[in-house]
């Protein structure tokens, strides 16, 4: 038997539930952060991305979402 390999981890329903809650909270906070940024800036960012197909606005929107996600992940990790 190979002793270098770690034993298989067991997955509990409690840890799956906690992971699901953290994921939902993280997604919700990312959406709220995007909407708050959209409210604080002139114009409608969503309209600029979807209707006008503005790539620069899409990059800004993605950067905002990624930034909020990094902050939420850092807060969860402690």
Secondary structure, DSSP 8 states (H G I E B T S, - for coil): --SSS-------HHHHHHHHHHHHHHHHHHHHHHHHHHHHSSS-HHHHHHTS--HHHHHHHHHHHHHHHHHHHHHHH-
